[in-house]
Amino acid sequence: MPPLITVTHPKGIYLPEADLWLDPHFGVKRAFVSHAHSDHVARHDLSFCSEITHQIMAVRKVVKKSGVVQALPMRGVLEWEGWELRLLPAGHITGSAMLHLTRKADGATLLYTGDYKLRQGLSAERCELMQADTLIMETTFGLPKYRFPPAEDVIAQMLAFVRETMSDGGIPVLLGYSLGKAQEILCALRAAELPVMVHPSVAQITEVLAPHLGVLPKWRLFNAEEASGHVLVFPPGAKLELPKIRTAMLSGWALQSSAKYRYGVDAVFALSDHADHPELHETVERVRPRRIYLVHGSTREFAAELRSRGHDARALGAEDQLELSFSAH
Ligand SMILES: [Zn+2]
């Protein structure tokens, strides 16, 4: 069995043997960017990412002027300095990718999930996993209580909210991040055949992604005077002063009992672009790693759960706390 690929966490995820950072939120020499959400993007000398992520980064102007972006097609293999790099769909948002690495000298492998979900969404390609010796996975919803209801049910509730609001003479406002959730909402509104108005930041991204989204409902840019009779799709936190609006937040955090009050909205719906707790376990079963590193969210809790099932699992960036529970190997 080849030795595992070394993973460290100086202040972000770093693979010293390849001199490659994974989704660092600060500029570095060489980085893999799994998707274009703002906490995963920075100006690097060399960035590997998917073609769609490259397009979004260019529109959002987060590419370093003197930097090089190497956009890779999904599933294609790039031979690079003794490594094989392969991007796999992550299912999180349009264009989101996992990175599968093979060290050619001995065949050791590593899979980095980035943000992901196994469920088939409406706006992202279905996630594809590959076996790897080392798995670095996100655990945003890593507690057993996070179990999402079927997306069809959530969407049906969302559409009922929209119709009810409109039949009361109100304007429904669906809140989701401009990149990812907003396109998922647009796709979910497809069947409702209602006219939609979107915030400028949603319009900017949707224009870029439209060729990958299939048929979308009729949408146009938000105009306050003509908003009545439309469904509005806005990012959370955007300013909107209109009479008779009813707001709904679309987020996995809707599962938390206080979500409605915390977001200050009229309704919440648990439409998430992350894996829930059962999907995290399914990921480990399918990837069959020898070692697992966890990032984001409930890393320590999920690591403890995996260890109780016999896995070598560590919360990345929290090594100090784990010294007691591991012998060196
Ligand atoms: Zn994300």
Boltz pocket constraint, residues with backbone or C-beta under 6 A from the ligand:
constraints:
  - pocket:
      binder: B
      contacts: [[A, 35], [A, 37], [A, 92], [A, 115]]
      max_distance: 6.0
